[in-house]
Amino acid sequence: MSSFLQQIINGLSVGSMYALMSVGYSLVYSIMNFSNFAHGGVIMVGAYIGYFSLTLLKVPFYIALVICAVGAGILAVVMEKIVYRPLRKRNAPFLYFIISAMGASIFLENLVIASPIGPTFRTYPAIFSTTPISLGPVTLGRIDLLMFIISALSLAVLVFIIEKTKIGLSIRATSYSIKGSTLMGVNVDQVIFVIFLLGGVLAGIAGMLFGMRYTVYPQIGNITNKSFIAAVFGGLGSLPGAVVGSILLGLIETFATEWISSQYRDLIAFVLLIFVLVVKPTGLMGKSTE
């Protein structure tokens, strides 16, 4: 029983980090109907911003987290203006958006490798005590607890923005119909600016948390393959679905690692993706747009 509870705690920690990443996919997909594969590059840059804020600038953790979120948010907005906006203005096919997203991700990765940063693996400095917190028969790592709390707070703020603010109403209207919302006076360019900014901020936070939990390297953005699976599992375009899918994927991976083998956790994740696409392509909470 204690082992079962321990894996639930580990799965919630990993799943909360996946959720921060996957909502960025869902935000962009809900408006523009394409998967922003450059999201992984933003997460990677965010992880490096957090690392250098702590090691070079010597700022406290919470300031480094803010710098990381702002830097990644700005990068996401700049990418939208340079990579995607020209395609939108020309009404380019969505395949062009996907190809451009992949190109932007590869560009960011190789830019870091070619820069003085290089391909070296870097480890975040010890910010918190590594002594776990004992909760009866189970233990909880301080970084795991921090990941869960920050992820929960970030997602709560996002839900508040989407559900309770004027710009959130515009986002929901635009996700339903771009043409209809434009006729009603919604500034679609502003909405797209906001969703890329929000997605970038969450990506920066996720990148820093992932870097603290593991290490930082140029290919760290590949972790977004898992968050994409989580978004598809929950239902692309659905923020609650992205969160639910991420939590479930985190739990499935941790249980597979404990009871089967860590070698099969990625295999199980991709088998799950194929199964969902075959049986229920809209995901758990996605909507059919036929």
PyMOL commands that set and color helices and strands:
alter all, ss='L'
color gray80, all
select helices_A, chain A and resi 2-32+39-55+61-89+94-114+142-164+166-176+178-183+188-213+218-234+239-259+262-279
alter helices_A, ss='H'
color red, helices_A
select strands_A, chain A and resi 133-135+138-140
alter strands_A, ss='S'
color yellow, strands_A
deselect
rebuild
show_as cartoon
